[in-house]
Amino acid sequence: MSKRNKTLNSFFQVRTTEAAETGPSAQTTDVESAPNVRAELKPGDVESDPGKRIPIEELDPDIRDLARREYISMGPCQPSNHTYEKINGRSFHNYWFNDHRGWLEYSIEKRSAFCFYCFLFKQPRAENYGIEAFTRNGFKSWKDGPKVFNQHVGKHDSAHNKSRQHYEDFKNQRQNLPHVFDRGSQKQEEEYKACLLIILGIVKFLIQQALAFRGHDESTSSMNKGNFKELLDLFIKKDPKVAKLFGCNRNRGKGILSNEHYQDRIEEQNG
């Protein structure tokens, strides 16, 4: 099939929520669905004592974020009622946690201090004071404890503070697509994907045919609002399922994609 002979329908197939419920005969996208294999944590993947933990970078990539979420839920290991063993006449002090509550950890197993942020989000090729001591080996030179803790934290652009920023961003994920989908229902997710598929199909068709997106008059009363709007309106008019998806059965252009949204989509495509 030549480039000019391709039709819009050859670029995509719409899958609506209703179609998804009808079974194998429903229309689907050309991309085969990958097997839905859910990664799971195994015993030993997450340990409360930092001295017993497997480094995050050594875990399977599919479970690293799961492990991070579990650790964040647990919080840093800060045994407050423990009798800290002395090394060379000195020991860890419980009140040190007060100045470094968010990140300082103590391992009963190794009798050493660790960094919670750097363990979770250790920066590649990190150049930071005691980065290995606070993530893998453990720090136990208690004579210089407070001084070394401050040196480890370092300046605003230190490896520790970069790890802290990654920790905060990860903990407060609210705008990423998976989180938005988690807050909505399965039906809303299917409808969103179907709408997006229609829009991308029209965009792909216009780009490959070297056709303009905009029209000279894109108002609702215009007889020719431009290729993008006219093609989308055609699908809405011809397919009741598409009309329902875009929320414009009888109020065309007032649903999910209003005229302002049309304009935004076109401007995004034109850079």
C-alpha positions as CSV (number, residue, x, y, z in Angstrom):
1,M,0.0,0.0,0.0
2,S,1.5,3.3,-1.0
3,K,1.9,6.2,1.4
4,R,-0.9,8.3,-0.3
5,N,-3.3,5.4,-0.4
6,K,-3.3,4.8,3.3
7,T,-6.5,5.6,5.1
8,L,-6.8,7.0,8.6
9,N,-8.1,3.6,10.0
10,S,-4.9,1.9,8.8
11,F,-3.0,3.8,11.5
12,F,-4.9,2.7,14.5
13,Q,-7.8,0.8,15.9
14,V,-9.9,2.2,18.8
15,R,-10.5,0.2,21.9
16,T,-13.2,1.5,24.1
17,T,-14.3,0.2,27.5
18,E,-17.4,-1.4,25.9
19,A,-15.2,-3.2,23.4
20,A,-12.9,-4.4,26.2
21,E,-15.9,-6.1,27.9
22,T,-17.1,-8.0,24.8
23,G,-14.3,-10.5,24.9
24,P,-11.8,-11.8,22.3
25,S,-13.7,-10.4,19.3
26,A,-13.2,-6.8,20.5
27,Q,-11.0,-4.5,18.6
28,T,-7.5,-4.0,20.1
29,T,-4.4,-2.0,19.2
30,D,-1.9,-3.5,16.8
31,V,0.6,-3.8,19.6
32,E,0.4,-7.1,21.4
33,S,0.0,-6.9,25.1
34,A,3.0,-8.0,27.1
35,P,2.4,-10.7,29.8
36,N,1.3,-9.1,33.0
37,V,4.1,-10.6,35.2
38,R,4.1,-8.9,38.6
39,A,7.5,-8.7,40.3
40,E,7.5,-9.6,44.0
41,L,9.9,-9.3,46.9
42,K,11.4,-12.5,48.3
43,P,12.4,-13.2,51.9
44,G,15.7,-11.4,52.5
45,D,15.2,-8.8,49.9
46,V,14.2,-6.3,52.6
47,E,15.9,-6.2,56.0
48,S,15.3,-3.8,58.8
49,D,18.9,-3.9,60.1
50,P,21.1,-1.9,57.6
51,G,24.0,-4.3,58.3
52,K,22.1,-7.2,56.8
53,R,20.7,-5.5,53.7
54,I,21.4,-6.4,50.1
55,P,22.5,-3.1,48.3
56,I,19.6,-1.7,46.2
57,E,21.8,-1.8,43.1
58,E,22.3,-5.5,43.5
59,L,18.6,-6.3,43.6
60,D,16.7,-7.3,40.4
61,P,15.8,-4.1,38.6
62,D,12.1,-5.2,38.6
63,I,11.9,-5.1,42.4
64,R,14.2,-2.2,43.3
65,D,11.3,0.3,43.5
66,L,9.2,-2.2,45.4
67,A,12.1,-2.6,47.9
68,R,12.5,1.2,48.2
69,R,8.8,1.6,48.9
70,E,9.0,-1.0,51.6
71,Y,12.0,0.6,53.2
72,I,10.4,4.0,53.1
73,S,7.3,2.6,54.8
74,M,9.6,1.1,57.5
75,G,11.7,4.2,58.0
76,P,15.3,4.4,59.0
77,C,16.5,1.8,61.6
78,Q,17.0,3.8,64.8
79,P,17.0,1.5,67.8
80,S,16.4,3.8,70.8
81,N,16.4,1.4,73.7
82,H,19.5,-0.5,72.6
83,T,22.7,-0.6,74.7
84,Y,25.3,0.4,72.2
85,E,28.5,-1.6,72.5
86,K,31.8,0.3,73.0
87,I,34.6,0.2,70.5
88,N,38.0,1.5,71.8
89,G,36.2,2.9,74.8
90,R,33.6,4.8,72.8
91,S,30.1,4.0,71.6
92,F,27.3,5.4,69.5
93,H,24.9,7.7,71.3
94,N,21.2,7.7,71.0
95,Y,20.9,11.5,70.9
96,W,22.8,11.6,67.6
97,F,19.6,10.6,66.0
98,N,18.0,13.9,67.0
99,D,20.3,15.9,64.7
100,H,20.0,13.5,61.8
101,R,16.5,12.0,62.3
102,G,15.7,11.5,58.6
103,W,18.8,9.5,57.5
104,L,21.0,8.2,60.3
105,E,20.7,4.5,61.0
106,Y,22.4,2.1,63.4
107,S,23.1,-1.6,62.7
108,I,23.0,-3.9,65.7
109,E,24.4,-6.6,63.5
110,K,27.6,-4.6,62.5
111,R,27.6,-2.1,65.4
112,S,27.9,0.6,62.8
113,A,26.1,3.7,61.5
114,F,24.6,3.9,58.0
115,C,22.8,6.5,55.8
116,F,19.2,5.7,54.9
117,Y,19.1,8.1,51.9
118,C,22.3,7.0,50.4
119,F,21.4,3.3,50.8
120,L,18.1,3.9,48.9
121,F,19.4,6.3,46.2
122,K,23.2,6.0,46.1
123,Q,24.5,8.1,43.3
124,P,26.6,6.5,40.6
125,R,30.3,7.4,40.9
126,A,29.5,9.4,44.0
127,E,32.3,11.5,45.4
128,N,31.2,12.1,49.0
129,Y,32.8,11.8,52.4
130,G,32.4,8.3,53.7
131,I,29.9,7.2,51.0
132,E,31.0,3.6,51.1
133,A,31.1,3.6,54.9
134,F,27.6,4.8,55.2
135,T,26.1,2.5,52.5
136,R,28.0,-0.8,52.6
137,N,30.7,-1.1,55.2
138,G,29.3,0.9,58.1
139,F,30.9,3.8,60.1
140,K,32.1,3.1,63.7
141,S,34.8,5.7,64.5
142,W,32.6,7.2,67.3
143,K,35.3,9.6,68.5
144,D,34.6,11.8,65.5
145,G,31.0,10.8,65.0
146,P,29.1,14.2,64.9
147,K,31.9,15.8,62.8
148,V,31.9,12.9,60.3
149,F,28.1,12.9,60.1
150,N,28.2,16.6,59.1
151,Q,30.9,16.0,56.6
152,H,28.9,13.2,55.1
153,V,25.9,15.5,54.6
154,G,28.1,18.0,53.0
155,K,27.0,21.0,50.9
156,H,23.7,21.3,49.0
157,D,25.0,19.6,45.9
158,S,26.7,16.7,47.8
159,A,26.0,13.0,46.9
160,H,24.1,12.7,50.2
161,N,21.8,15.7,49.4
162,K,21.2,14.4,45.9
163,S,20.2,11.1,47.4
164,R,17.9,13.0,49.8
165,Q,16.3,14.8,46.9
166,H,15.7,11.5,45.1
167,Y,14.2,10.1,48.3
168,E,11.8,13.0,48.7
169,D,10.8,13.0,45.0
170,F,10.2,9.2,45.2
171,K,8.2,9.4,48.4
172,N,6.0,12.3,47.2
173,Q,5.2,11.0,43.7
174,R,1.8,12.5,43.0
175,Q,1.9,13.6,39.3
176,N,3.3,10.6,37.5
177,L,0.9,8.7,35.2
178,P,0.8,5.4,37.2
179,H,-0.2,7.3,40.3
180,V,-3.0,9.1,38.4
181,F,-4.3,5.8,37.0
182,D,-4.1,4.3,40.5
183,R,-6.5,7.0,41.8
184,G,-9.0,6.4,39.0
185,S,-11.0,3.4,38.1
186,Q,-10.2,0.8,35.6
187,K,-12.9,2.2,33.4
188,Q,-11.5,5.7,33.4
189,E,-8.1,4.3,32.5
190,E,-9.5,2.4,29.5
191,E,-11.4,5.5,28.4
192,Y,-8.3,7.7,28.7
193,K,-6.2,5.3,26.7
194,A,-8.8,5.1,24.0
195,C,-9.1,8.9,23.7
196,L,-5.3,9.1,23.5
197,L,-5.1,6.4,20.9
198,I,-7.6,8.3,18.7
199,I,-5.7,11.6,19.0
200,L,-2.3,10.0,18.3
201,G,-3.8,8.2,15.3
202,I,-5.0,11.4,13.8
203,V,-1.7,13.1,14.5
204,K,0.3,10.3,12.9
205,F,-2.0,10.4,9.8
206,L,-1.6,14.1,9.3
207,I,2.2,14.0,9.8
208,Q,2.7,11.1,7.3
209,Q,0.4,12.8,4.7
210,A,2.2,16.2,5.3
211,L,-1.1,17.9,6.0
212,A,-1.6,21.0,8.1
213,F,-3.2,20.7,11.6
214,R,-4.7,24.2,11.8
215,G,-7.5,25.8,10.0
216,H,-8.0,29.5,9.2
217,D,-11.2,29.6,11.3
218,E,-11.4,27.1,14.1
219,S,-14.5,28.4,15.8
220,T,-17.4,26.1,16.5
221,S,-19.4,27.8,13.8
222,S,-16.8,27.4,11.1
223,M,-17.6,25.1,8.2
224,N,-13.9,24.0,8.0
225,K,-12.1,24.1,11.3
226,G,-8.9,22.5,10.0
227,N,-7.7,18.9,9.4
228,F,-7.2,17.9,13.0
229,K,-10.5,19.1,14.3
230,E,-12.5,18.0,11.3
231,L,-11.1,14.5,11.5
232,L,-11.8,14.2,15.2
233,D,-15.3,15.5,14.7
234,L,-15.8,13.0,11.9
235,F,-14.9,10.1,14.2
236,I,-17.2,11.6,16.9
237,K,-20.1,11.9,14.4
238,K,-19.7,8.5,12.9
239,D,-19.0,6.4,16.0
240,P,-21.3,6.6,19.0
241,K,-18.7,5.0,21.2
242,V,-16.1,7.7,20.3
243,A,-18.7,10.3,20.9
244,K,-19.4,8.9,24.3
245,L,-15.7,8.7,25.0
246,F,-15.2,12.4,24.3
247,G,-18.4,13.3,26.2
248,C,-20.0,15.1,23.3
249,N,-23.0,13.0,22.0
250,R,-25.0,16.1,21.2
251,N,-22.7,18.9,22.4
252,R,-19.8,18.3,20.0
253,G,-16.6,20.0,21.2
254,K,-17.8,20.5,24.8
255,G,-16.5,17.2,26.2
256,I,-13.2,15.9,27.2
257,L,-11.4,17.9,24.5
258,S,-12.8,21.4,24.4
259,N,-11.7,23.9,21.7
260,E,-9.0,25.2,24.1
261,H,-7.7,21.6,24.5
262,Y,-7.8,21.2,20.7
263,Q,-5.6,24.3,20.4
264,D,-3.2,23.1,23.1
265,R,-2.8,19.7,21.3
266,I,-2.1,21.4,18.0
267,E,0.4,23.8,19.5
268,E,2.2,20.9,21.2
269,Q,2.6,19.1,17.9
270,N,3.8,22.2,16.1
271,G,6.4,22.9,18.9
